């Protein structure tokens, strides 16, 4: 996951609509079912999906009243905490 990408996606969702993120997730998940994709291509799609899911989670926290900074920090702490386990 890349924080600058997640920030960009959050800004995009705020500017346009968060539904675009969900639709993109659904589209990319569908693409992963193509049997001829190479491992490298799946890795790229997986990274994009991780960033999109992260942005959706942060966006949800912002909608609940958190500042963008607090929502991003909380999300990254959870991610880093899950990696340490």
DOLOBA-951773 format. One record per residue: residue number from 1; residue in three letters; z, y, x negated of N, C-alpha, C in turn. Coordinates in Angstrom, 1 decimal. Each point is the difference from the previous one (the first is absolute). Layout:
NUM/ALA/Z/Y/X/Z/Y/X/Z/Y/X
...
This chain:
1/UNK/0.0/-1.2/-0.8/0.0/1.2/0.8/0.0/1.2/-0.9
2/UNK/-0.7/1.0/0.5/-0.1/1.3/-0.8/0.4/1.1/0.9
3/UNK/1.1/0.7/-0.4/0.5/1.1/0.8/-1.0/1.1/0.3
4/UNK/-0.8/0.4/-0.9/-1.0/1.0/0.3/-1.0/-0.4/1.1
5/UNK/-0.3/-1.3/0.0/-0.9/-0.5/1.1/0.7/0.0/1.3
6/UNK/1.3/-0.4/0.0/0.8/0.0/1.3/0.1/1.4/0.5
7/UNK/0.3/0.9/-0.9/0.1/1.4/0.4/-1.3/0.5/0.6
8/UNK/-1.1/-0.3/-0.6/-1.3/0.4/0.6/-0.2/-0.6/1.3
9/UNK/0.3/-1.2/0.2/-0.1/-0.7/1.3/0.9/0.6/1.1
10/UNK/1.2/0.4/-0.4/0.9/0.7/0.9/-0.6/1.3/0.4
11/UNK/-0.5/0.7/-0.9/-0.6/1.3/0.3/-1.2/-0.1/0.9
12/UNK/-0.8/-1.0/-0.3/-1.2/-0.3/0.9/0.5/-0.3/1.4
13/UNK/1.0/-0.9/0.1/0.5/-0.4/1.4/0.5/1.2/0.7
14/UNK/0.7/0.9/-0.7/0.6/1.2/0.6/-1.1/1.0/0.5
15/UNK/-1.1/0.0/-0.8/-1.1/0.9/0.3/-0.9/-0.5/1.1
16/UNK/-0.2/-1.3/-0.1/-1.0/-0.6/1.0/0.9/-0.8/1.1
17/UNK/0.3/-1.2/-0.3/0.7/-0.9/0.9/0.4/-1.3/-0.7
18/UNK/1.2/-0.4/0.2/0.5/-1.2/-0.7/-0.7/-1.2/0.5
19/UNK/-0.7/0.0/1.2/-0.8/-1.1/0.4/-1.1/-0.4/-0.9
20/UNK/-0.5/1.0/-0.8/-1.0/-0.3/-1.0/0.5/-1.0/-1.0
21/UNK/1.3/0.2/-0.4/0.5/-0.9/-1.0/0.1/-1.4/0.6
22/UNK/0.5/-0.2/1.2/0.1/-1.3/0.6/-1.4/-0.6/0.2
23/UNK/-1.0/0.7/0.3/-1.3/-0.5/0.2/-0.6/-0.4/-1.4
24/UNK/0.3/0.7/-1.0/-0.4/-0.3/-1.3/0.6/-1.3/-0.5
25/UNK/1.3/-0.2/0.3/0.7/-1.2/-0.4/-0.7/-1.2/0.7
26/UNK/-0.2/0.1/1.3/-0.6/-1.1/0.7/-1.4/-0.3/-0.5
27/UNK/-0.8/1.0/-0.4/-1.3/-0.2/-0.6/0.1/-0.7/-1.3
28/UNK/0.9/0.5/-0.9/0.1/-0.7/-1.3/0.5/-1.4/0.1
29/UNK/0.9/-0.2/0.9/0.5/-1.4/0.2/-1.1/-0.9/0.5
30/UNK/-0.9/0.5/0.8/-1.1/-0.8/0.5/-0.9/-0.3/-1.2
31/UNK/-0.3/1.0/-0.9/-0.8/-0.2/-1.1/0.5/-1.1/-1.0
32/UNK/1.3/-0.2/0.0/0.6/-1.0/-0.9/-0.4/-1.4/0.4
33/UNK/-0.5/-0.2/1.2/-0.4/-1.3/0.4/-1.3/-0.4/-0.5
34/UNK/-0.8/0.9/-0.6/-1.3/-0.4/-0.6/0.3/-1.0/-1.1
35/UNK/-0.6/-1.2/0.1/0.2/-1.0/-0.9/-0.6/0.2/-1.4
36/UNK/-0.9/0.9/-0.1/-0.7/0.2/-1.3/0.6/1.1/-0.9
37/UNK/1.1/0.6/0.5/0.6/1.0/-0.8/0.7/-0.5/-1.2
38/UNK/-0.2/0.7/-1.1/0.6/-0.4/-1.3/1.5/0.4/0.0
39/UNK/0.8/-0.6/-0.9/1.4/0.3/-0.1/0.2/1.5/-0.3
40/UNK/-0.8/0.5/-0.9/0.1/1.4/-0.3/-0.2/0.9/1.2
41/UNK/-0.9/-0.3/0.9/-0.3/0.7/1.2/1.2/-0.1/0.9
42/UNK/0.6/-1.2/0.2/1.1/-0.2/0.8/1.2/0.8/-0.5
43/UNK/0.2/0.1/-1.3/1.0/0.8/-0.6/-0.1/1.4/0.4
44/UNK/-1.2/0.6/-0.1/-0.2/1.4/0.3/0.3/0.2/1.5
45/UNK/-0.4/-0.9/0.9/0.3/0.2/1.4/1.5/-0.2/0.2
46/UNK/0.6/-0.9/-0.7/1.5/-0.1/0.2/0.7/1.2/-0.4
47/UNK/-0.4/0.6/-1.1/0.6/1.3/-0.4/-0.2/1.1/1.0
48/UNK/-1.2/0.1/0.6/-0.2/1.0/1.0/0.9/-0.3/1.2
49/UNK/0.1/-1.3/0.4/0.8/-0.3/1.1/1.5/0.3/-0.2
50/UNK/0.4/-0.2/-1.2/1.4/0.3/-0.4/0.3/1.5/0.2
51/UNK/-0.9/0.8/-0.5/0.1/1.4/0.1/-0.1/0.5/1.5
52/UNK/-0.8/-0.6/0.7/-0.1/0.4/1.5/1.2/-0.4/0.7
53/UNK/0.5/-1.2/-0.2/1.3/-0.4/0.7/1.1/0.9/-0.5
54/UNK/0.1/0.3/-1.3/1.0/0.9/-0.4/-0.1/1.4/0.6
55/UNK/-1.2/0.5/0.2/-0.2/1.3/0.6/0.5/-0.1/1.5
56/UNK/-0.3/-1.1/0.6/0.4/-0.1/1.4/1.5/0.0/0.2
57/UNK/0.6/-0.7/-0.9/1.5/-0.1/0.0/0.6/1.4/-0.3
58/UNK/-0.5/0.7/-1.0/0.5/1.3/-0.3/-0.3/1.0/1.2
59/UNK/-1.2/-0.1/0.6/-0.3/0.8/1.1/0.9/-0.2/1.2
60/UNK/0.4/-1.2/0.2/1.0/-0.4/1.0/1.3/0.7/-0.2
61/UNK/0.5/0.0/-1.2/1.2/0.7/-0.4/-0.1/1.5/0.2
62/UNK/-1.1/0.5/-0.3/-0.2/1.5/0.2/0.0/0.3/1.5
63/UNK/-0.6/-0.8/0.8/0.0/0.2/1.4/1.4/-0.1/0.6
64/UNK/0.9/-0.8/-0.6/1.4/-0.1/0.4/0.9/1.2/-0.5
65/UNK/-0.6/0.9/-0.8/0.7/1.2/-0.3/0.3/0.2/-1.5
66/UNK/-0.4/-1.0/-0.8/0.2/0.1/-1.5/-1.0/1.0/-0.6
67/UNK/0.4/0.6/-1.0/-1.0/0.8/-0.8/-1.0/-0.9/-0.7
68/UNK/-1.1/0.5/-0.4/-1.0/-0.9/-0.7/0.7/-0.4/-1.3
69/UNK/0.7/0.9/-0.7/0.6/-0.4/-1.3/1.0/-1.1/0.2
70/UNK/0.9/0.1/1.0/1.0/-1.0/0.3/-0.6/-1.3/0.4
71/UNK/-1.0/0.1/0.8/-0.7/-1.3/0.5/-0.6/-0.7/-1.1
72/UNK/-0.7/0.8/-0.9/-0.7/-0.7/-1.2/1.1/-0.5/-0.9
73/UNK/1.0/0.7/-0.3/1.1/-0.5/-0.9/0.6/-1.2/0.5
74/UNK/0.3/0.0/1.3/0.7/-1.2/0.6/-1.0/-1.2/0.0
75/UNK/-1.2/0.2/0.2/-1.0/-1.1/0.0/-0.1/-0.6/-1.4
76/UNK/-0.1/0.9/-1.0/-0.2/-0.5/-1.4/1.3/-0.7/-0.5
77/UNK/1.2/0.4/0.5/1.2/-0.7/-0.4/0.0/-1.4/0.6
78/UNK/-0.4/-0.1/1.3/-0.1/-1.3/0.6/-1.0/-0.9/-0.7
79/UNK/-1.1/0.6/-0.4/-1.1/-0.8/-0.7/0.6/-0.5/-1.4
80/UNK/0.6/0.9/-0.7/0.5/-0.3/-1.3/1.2/-1.0/0.1
81/UNK/0.8/0.2/1.0/1.1/-1.0/0.3/-0.5/-1.4/0.3
82/UNK/-1.1/-0.1/0.7/-0.5/-1.3/0.3/-0.7/-0.7/-1.2
83/UNK/-0.5/0.8/-0.9/-0.5/-0.5/-1.3/1.0/-0.5/-0.9
84/UNK/1.2/0.6/0.0/1.1/-0.4/-0.8/0.6/-1.3/0.4
85/UNK/-0.2/-0.4/1.2/0.6/-1.2/0.6/-0.7/-1.3/-0.5
